[in-house]
């Protein structure tokens, strides 16, 4: 996403939460759905433009390590409140 590449990804685990509307989400066990999404991403110019823009916006809002440092801060504050 950060490189402006349209994304096709699995609709399972945490990927839908991460990708949101910036990717085409498909059932990883459905080969036809995966092939169809890849074909759409390759042939539909309007879709590519939309996914690129959404993906770049999404990537700007995500910083590696941000989530884990917030988790650590949250856990630290819990420990302080129980002491």
C-alpha positions as CSV (number, residue, x, y, z in Angstrom):
1,X,0.0,0.0,0.0
2,X,2.8,2.4,0.9
3,X,4.2,2.0,-2.6
4,X,1.0,2.7,-4.3
5,X,0.3,-0.9,-5.3
6,X,-3.3,-2.0,-5.4
7,X,-3.7,-4.8,-2.8
8,X,-5.7,-8.0,-2.9
9,X,-5.6,-9.8,0.4
10,X,-7.3,-12.4,2.6
11,X,-10.5,-11.6,4.3
12,X,-9.4,-13.6,7.4
13,X,-7.4,-12.9,10.5
14,X,-6.5,-9.3,11.1
15,X,-6.1,-8.4,7.5
16,X,-9.6,-6.9,6.9
17,X,-9.0,-4.6,9.9
18,X,-5.6,-3.5,8.6
19,X,-6.5,-3.2,5.0
20,X,-10.1,-1.9,5.4
21,X,-11.5,-0.4,2.2
22,X,-8.0,0.0,0.7
23,X,-7.8,-3.5,-0.6
24,X,-9.9,-6.1,-2.3
25,X,-10.6,-8.8,0.4
26,X,-11.2,-12.4,-0.7
27,X,-11.6,-15.8,0.9
28,X,-8.1,-17.3,0.7
29,X,-9.6,-20.8,0.0
30,X,-11.6,-19.5,-2.9
31,X,-9.3,-19.7,-5.9
32,X,-11.8,-18.2,-8.3
33,X,-12.5,-15.2,-6.0
34,X,-8.8,-14.6,-5.7
35,X,-8.2,-14.8,-9.4
36,X,-11.2,-12.6,-10.0
37,X,-10.0,-9.9,-7.6
38,X,-6.5,-10.0,-9.1
39,X,-8.0,-9.6,-12.6
40,X,-10.1,-6.7,-11.4
41,X,-7.1,-5.0,-9.8
42,X,-5.1,-5.5,-13.1
43,X,-7.8,-4.5,-15.6
44,X,-10.1,-1.9,-13.8
45,X,-8.3,1.4,-14.0
46,X,-10.8,3.3,-11.8
47,X,-10.5,0.6,-9.2
48,X,-6.7,0.7,-9.3
49,X,-6.8,4.5,-8.8
50,X,-9.2,4.2,-5.9
51,X,-7.2,1.4,-4.2
52,X,-3.9,3.3,-4.7
53,X,-5.3,6.4,-3.1
54,X,-6.9,4.6,-0.2
55,X,-3.8,2.5,0.3
56,X,-1.5,5.4,0.4
57,X,-3.7,7.2,2.9
58,X,-3.9,4.1,5.0
59,X,-0.2,3.6,4.9
60,X,0.4,7.2,6.1
61,X,-1.6,6.6,9.2
62,X,0.2,3.4,10.1
63,X,3.7,3.3,11.6
64,X,5.5,0.1,12.4
65,X,5.9,-0.2,16.1
66,X,3.2,2.3,17.1
67,X,0.8,-0.3,18.1
68,X,3.3,-2.3,20.2
69,X,4.5,0.8,22.0
70,X,1.0,1.8,22.9
71,X,0.3,-1.8,24.1
72,X,3.5,-1.6,26.3
73,X,2.5,1.8,27.7
74,X,-1.0,0.5,28.5
75,X,0.4,-2.6,30.2
76,X,2.9,-0.5,32.2
77,X,0.1,1.8,33.4
78,X,-1.9,-1.2,34.6
79,X,1.0,-2.4,36.6
80,X,1.4,1.1,38.2
81,X,-2.2,1.2,39.2
82,X,-2.1,-2.2,41.0
83,X,1.0,-1.6,43.0
